[in-house]
């Protein structure tokens, strides 16, 4: 079993920055891909950025050039550095982890979400 916890959300003005963190914990697991998703009220949950175990990154067009995803494989942690924030970035941000257990079965784990609010 893997537990996933996000942190770092908050209230920031337009043009400001926030840094989100995601920590994965448990025993006898290995992490494959990790990603950030967000969901605004009344809208579907969309991918923000993803990073593979090898460090390859992919970003949604709406955040490209402003957000940076990174991971620390030793600490089983992932971050999302968000710069030049806009009101349309307001959403609940979720960490998703793909992890394999001792039997090499891969499971999808989600964090509880952290609120990001950008005021104009």
Helices and strands as residue ranges (DSSP letters): E 2-7, E 10-13, E 18-26, E 30-39, E 46-51, E 57-59, E 67-72, E 77-82, G 87-89, E 91-100, E 106-110, E 114-119
